[in-house]
Amino acid sequence: MPEFLKRGLHSHEGKLLLVVLALIVFLSVATPSFFTLQNLVDLLTSYAFSGMLAAGLLVVLISGGIDISFTASASVAQYVAMTVANAYHIGWLGVIGICGGVGIACGLLNALLIGTLGLSSIIVTIATLNVFFGLLMFATHGNEIFSLPDWFVNGASWVVYTDKNETPYAFNLQMLGLISAFVLTAIILTRTNIGRQIYALGSNKDAAQRVGIKVFRINLLVYGYMGFVAGMASLIQAQDAQSVSPNALVGRELDVLAAVVLGGASLTGGVGTVSGTILGVMLLACLENGLLLLGVPSYWSQCFTGAVILIAVSALAIERQRHRAAARRVMA
């Protein structure tokens, strides 16, 4: 076996890939409707929102921080953009600009509070989650928006395949957003100097400061990027749902965090990959979708999902402890 393949299989991503493939094989045998092109399209479309948020959260976790407020930021961006779109003919560029701008503003506010007050990022973002959501519910009175502009409802899709039954399968806006989020995140983390600084900051904040890395600026970037991705994710979610509800998105924070941690990202910073995050999202999406197709009650689905997350995170922690013990033995 080639050396690079051995290293890949022994990595966390390699092991996670084997688990995902085993789950896909099991579900394909257990329910014929799982491994179908239609179900694949449905999975990509329905989990695009969570996947995009996972891509943004990965950057924050690698930097050594954490953000819990992204669903509230997404809710605010979504509601503001669709309200303006209904009142004025702003088009796609307008709603993209509003969603991105509102999301970035929420993210920068988190970074400012963390940087200037010196508070823990989890405390600040839990607080802003409640502030953003509370203000949104107060301003909207919980009213939903059911009437959206025709150009937004129609969205954008490109038919790429038609089966023998003349059923079209299209590449839609949700898939485009999901792929774009992961590609952009991969470029930032692996192809830029900023990405190297983000990893350095998460690995050792004091050492990063000593070599001249501007911690406050990096925090502005990572939390602003999280807010931007949240805004874009809210846009594709609204187009998929064909409506906007101020309380529809809040509550998904832990699912997104679980996917990123499953992918190998560390809550202490400095560790994480885009490929691992993609696999983490795939594992949770396949598990939840497969259990639904098998007719498992929703409460058991949540139980199984939680058990898988607990097992995976425990295995990751044990693996890292072994690596640290091996490193200490080598140094000794």
C-alpha positions as a printed Julia matrix, in Angstrom:
332×3 Matrix{Float64}:
   0.0    0.0     0.0
   1.42   3.46   -0.91
   2.72   5.48    2.01
   0.4    8.45    1.41
  -2.6    6.1     1.44
  -1.49   4.62    4.75
  -1.14   8.08    6.26
  -4.56   9.03    4.94
  -6.26   5.99    6.44
  -4.6    6.6     9.8
  -5.67  10.24    9.88
  -8.91  11.36   11.5
 -10.34  12.28    8.11
  -9.49   8.83    6.74
 -11.19   7.05    9.61
 -14.2    9.33    9.36
 -14.44   8.63    5.62
 -14.57   4.89    6.32
 -17.37   5.44    8.85
 -19.34   7.54    6.35
 -18.89   4.93    3.6
 -19.96   2.13    5.96
 -23.05   4.12    6.95
 -23.92   4.75    3.29
 -23.58   1.04    2.47
 -25.73   0.03    5.45
 -28.49   2.53    4.66
 -28.42   1.62    0.96
 -29.11  -2.0     1.88
 -31.63  -1.17    4.6
 -33.73   1.21    2.5
 -33.65   1.29   -1.34
 -34.75   4.92   -1.43
 -31.57   6.14    0.3
 -28.99   5.63   -2.44
 -30.91   7.35   -5.23
 -30.16  10.46   -7.24
 -33.32  12.16   -5.99
 -32.37  11.59   -2.35
 -28.86  12.88   -3.02
 -30.29  16.08   -4.51
 -32.65  16.44   -1.54
 -29.76  15.94    0.91
 -27.57  18.56   -0.74
 -30.44  21.02   -0.86
 -31.78  20.54    2.66
 -28.37  20.45    4.39
 -26.83  23.32    2.42
 -27.72  25.78    5.19
 -26.03  23.74    7.94
 -23.07  22.94    5.7
 -22.41  26.59    4.9
 -22.57  27.52    8.58
 -20.15  24.68    9.37
 -17.67  26.11    6.85
 -17.79  29.5     8.57
 -17.64  28.09   12.08
 -14.56  26.03   11.19
 -12.55  29.23   10.7
 -13.65  30.58   14.09
 -12.8   27.33   15.9
  -9.36  27.09   14.31
  -8.6   30.63   15.5
  -9.26  29.51   19.07
 -12.68  31.15   19.43
 -16.24  29.97   19.21
 -19.43  31.54   17.87
 -22.91  30.51   19.01
 -24.78  33.53   17.63
 -24.62  32.71   13.9
 -28.21  31.46   13.63
 -29.52  34.69   15.14
 -27.29  36.69   12.79
 -28.69  34.68    9.89
 -32.26  35.27   11.06
 -31.76  39.05   11.27
 -30.03  39.2     7.87
 -32.72  37.1     6.25
 -35.65  39.08    7.64
 -34.13  42.49    6.84
 -33.21  41.46    3.28
 -36.61  39.99    2.46
 -38.46  42.94    4.0
 -36.49  45.36    1.84
 -36.87  43.1    -1.22
 -40.66  43.19   -0.85
 -40.68  46.98   -0.52
 -38.19  47.82   -3.25
 -37.01  46.21   -6.5
 -33.44  45.53   -5.37
 -32.86  42.23   -7.2
 -30.38  39.49   -6.37
 -27.41  41.82   -5.94
 -29.4   43.86   -3.45
 -30.43  40.94   -1.23
 -26.92  39.47   -1.4
 -25.48  42.81   -0.32
 -27.96  43.22    2.53
 -27.57  39.67    3.84
 -23.79  39.87    3.63
 -23.66  43.35    5.18
 -25.97  42.56    8.1
 -24.16  39.27    8.78
 -20.74  40.95    8.73
 -21.99  43.7    11.07
 -23.2   41.1    13.59
 -19.9   39.23   13.35
 -17.81  42.38   13.77
 -19.85  43.32   16.85
 -18.94  39.95   18.38
 -15.26  40.53   17.59
 -15.33  44.04   19.07
 -16.92  42.84   22.3
 -14.48  39.93   22.62
 -11.44  42.07   21.8
 -12.23  45.2    23.79
 -13.79  43.6    26.88
 -11.49  40.58   27.01
 -14.4   38.24   27.61
 -14.7   34.6    26.61
 -16.01  34.22   23.07
 -18.63  31.65   24.12
 -20.04  34.03   26.75
 -20.16  36.96   24.34
 -21.77  35.0    21.5
 -24.37  33.35   23.73
 -25.29  36.84   24.9
 -25.45  38.28   21.37
 -27.47  35.26   20.22
 -30.16  36.23   22.71
 -29.84  39.96   22.01
 -30.09  39.58   18.21
 -32.94  37.11   18.45
 -34.81  39.06   21.1
 -34.59  42.32   19.13
 -35.74  40.53   15.97
 -38.76  39.01   17.69
 -39.61  42.37   19.29
 -39.37  44.24   15.98
 -41.3   41.66   13.96
 -43.73  40.45   16.66
 -42.97  36.96   15.37
 -44.73  37.62   12.07
 -43.65  35.47    9.14
 -43.13  36.63    5.57
 -44.98  34.38    3.14
 -45.07  36.65    0.11
 -41.67  36.88   -1.58
 -40.73  38.47   -4.92
 -41.24  36.2    -7.94
 -37.61  36.53   -9.04
 -36.53  35.29   -5.62
 -39.04  32.44   -5.43
 -38.0   31.16   -8.86
 -34.37  31.19   -7.78
 -31.73  29.78  -10.08
 -31.2   26.22  -11.25
 -29.49  24.47  -14.11
 -30.76  21.09  -15.31
 -27.78  18.76  -15.58
 -29.46  15.38  -16.07
 -32.82  13.95  -17.15
 -33.56  10.29  -16.43
 -35.49   7.83  -18.59
 -38.75   8.94  -16.95
 -38.07  12.52  -18.09
 -37.46  13.61  -14.5
 -35.04  16.57  -14.48
 -32.27  16.9   -11.9
 -30.94  20.4   -11.46
 -27.92  22.08   -9.91
 -29.63  24.67   -7.72
 -28.82  27.76   -5.69
 -28.43  25.77   -2.47
 -25.77  23.49   -3.98
 -23.94  26.52   -5.41
 -23.9   28.2    -2.0
 -22.67  25.06   -0.23
 -19.83  24.43   -2.67
 -18.83  28.1    -2.74
 -18.66  28.29    1.07
 -16.34  25.29    1.36
 -14.15  26.35   -1.59
 -13.76  29.89   -0.22
 -12.98  28.56    3.26
 -10.38  26.14    1.85
  -8.7   28.96   -0.07
  -8.56  31.19    3.0
  -7.16  28.47    5.28
  -4.7   26.77    2.93
  -3.75  29.3     0.25
  -3.32  32.58    2.11
  -1.03  34.04    4.74
  -4.11  34.95    6.75
  -4.99  31.26    6.97
  -1.57  30.47    8.43
  -2.04  33.25   10.95
  -5.44  31.86   11.94
  -3.88  28.44   12.64
  -1.0   30.04   14.54
  -3.36  32.11   16.68
  -5.43  29.06   17.59
  -2.38  26.95   18.37
  -0.69  29.45   20.7
  -2.07  32.94   21.17
   0.94  34.25   23.13
   3.44  32.96   20.59
   1.35  34.4    17.75
   1.43  37.83   19.4
   5.19  37.62   19.91
   5.82  37.05   16.21
   3.71  40.07   15.28
   0.29  38.62   14.49
  -2.43  41.2    15.16
  -4.9   39.21   17.25
  -7.65  41.83   17.16
  -7.5   42.09   13.37
  -7.64  38.31   12.96
 -10.65  38.18   15.27
 -12.38  40.86   13.21
 -11.72  38.78   10.1
 -12.86  35.38   11.42
 -16.01  36.63   13.15
 -16.81  38.92   10.22
 -16.37  35.94    7.89
 -18.67  33.83   10.08
 -21.28  36.57    9.89
 -20.92  36.85    6.11
 -21.36  33.1     5.64
 -24.36  33.15    8.0
 -25.93  35.89    5.89
 -25.39  33.98    2.66
 -26.7   30.77    4.24
 -29.84  32.57    5.37
 -30.44  33.69    1.8
 -30.33  30.21    0.3
 -32.45  28.85    3.18
 -35.16  31.44    2.54
 -35.18  30.61   -1.16
 -35.5   26.9    -0.37
 -38.26  27.4     2.23
 -40.08  29.99    0.08
 -40.87  31.93    3.25
 -39.16  33.7     6.14
 -39.86  32.99    9.81
 -37.94  34.93   12.49
 -37.68  31.87   14.76
 -37.04  29.14   12.18
 -33.23  29.13   12.3
 -32.36  29.62   15.96
 -31.82  26.26   17.64
 -29.55  24.68   15.05
 -26.31  25.91   16.62
 -25.33  22.65   18.3
 -25.93  20.57   15.16
 -23.53  22.77   13.22
 -20.97  22.76   16.03
 -21.24  18.96   16.28
 -20.55  18.55   12.55
 -17.4   20.68   12.74
 -16.11  18.91   15.86
 -16.9   15.52   14.29
 -14.73  16.61   11.39
 -11.73  16.91   13.7
 -11.76  20.58   14.69
 -10.64  21.26   18.24
 -12.61  23.47   20.62
  -9.27  24.75   21.92
  -8.17  25.98   18.49
  -5.39  25.37   16.0
  -6.82  22.16   14.54
  -9.33  21.54   11.77
  -9.65  20.92    8.04
 -12.24  21.63    5.39
 -12.27  18.0     4.27
 -12.94  16.84    7.82
 -15.79  19.32    8.21
 -17.35  18.13    4.94
 -17.23  14.56    6.21
 -18.72  15.63    9.55
 -21.64  17.27    7.79
 -22.04  14.21    5.55
 -22.11  11.85    8.52
 -24.84  13.76   10.35
 -26.85  14.35    7.16
 -26.75  10.67    6.14
 -27.57   9.51    9.66
 -30.56  11.8    10.11
 -31.86  11.2     6.58
 -31.37   7.44    6.8
 -33.17   7.14   10.13
 -36.03   9.19    8.7
 -36.32   6.88    5.68
 -36.24   3.86    7.98
 -39.22   5.27    9.85
 -37.4    5.7    13.15
 -39.3    8.1    15.48
 -37.77  11.56   15.75
 -36.82  11.2    19.43
 -34.85   8.03   18.68
 -33.22   9.8    15.76
 -31.98  12.51   18.1
 -30.76   9.86   20.54
 -28.8    8.0    17.84
 -27.34  11.22   16.5
 -26.24  12.29   19.96
 -24.69   8.88   20.62
 -22.71   9.0    17.36
 -21.42  12.47   18.2
 -20.41  11.38   21.71
 -18.61   8.27   20.44
 -16.82  10.14   17.67
 -15.67  12.99   19.91
 -14.54  10.54   22.59
 -12.53   8.58   20.03
 -10.96  11.82   18.81
 -10.01  12.82   22.35
  -8.45   9.41   23.06
  -6.49   9.58   19.81
  -5.1   13.0    20.68
  -4.13  11.82   24.17
  -2.19   8.94   22.61
  -0.39  11.34   20.27
   0.56  13.61   23.16
   1.78  10.64   25.2
   3.85   9.41   22.25
   5.33  12.87   21.81
   6.29  13.03   25.51
   7.96   9.64   25.26
  10.0   10.78   22.24
  11.05  13.98   24.04
  12.0   11.98   27.15
